Amino acid sequence: MPIKIEQKIVACEAAAEEPQASGSQTDDAESAPAGTGTEPHEKAEIVRMHEKLKRPEMLLGSTYKIKTPLSDHALYVTINDIVLNPGTPHEKRRPFEVFINSKNMDHFQWILALTRIMSAVFRKGGDVTFLVEEMHSVFDPKGGYFKKGGKFMPSLVAEIGDAIESHLKMIGMLGEPHLDKEQKKLIEQKKAEYEATQRHSTAKEEGEASDFPAGATLCDKCHTKAVVMMDGCMTCLSCGESKCG
């Protein structure tokens, strides 16, 4: 509300600020002792993966054995990981380098090139999971093969990608695709029904080991020989893919 001054102003001075009452919230926060949780927290420096990050003296690693019908000798894929921000809530394990060894020297040049490129991608940081899909899409013009369990591998590069995928799942960069309880229950039920009708037929192809019924065909989605006819619809017993939706 405006105040009208009727008399002439002859002098003026600035009013002093009133002191705050003792025990107020502001005083409490300012005079709080260290360790009470009211003092400002220091920002923790979070280390992220980048190409200039120096290699530690020791890295954690895992080795995966790959045995294919293409060679008498196995391949050993070793992936070493670096632990970022150890002992903090931001601790992460990320792939740093990869090595592939084998007694078979036929593929030495391209395997060496592949490991160096993958290691460079790992050290670059960011989302490196795209490597799995890219390697799975490599097809051998001579044809692929089935690995133990009935899963189809279109090439040796694709199986190396399979080892990379297993490792990224282990360190938490990739999630496990999972079906809900109802889907699992239905698949197990249909699998049992189908196996019951196929017990009279025990003939299997030589050298082919599978966890799924004989006569199952290849699934276009998960590349596993697990597609059977159930309730008039072609259904995969591995991933649940169905032609009927």
Beta strands, then each sheet from edge to edge (+ up, - down):
strand 1: 60-66
strand 2: 75-84
strand 3: 92-102
strand 4: 145-146
strand 5: 152-153
strand 6: 217-218
strand 7: 225-230
strand 8: 233-236
sheet 1: 1+ 2- 3+
sheet 2: 4+ 5-
sheet 3: 6+ 7- 8+
end
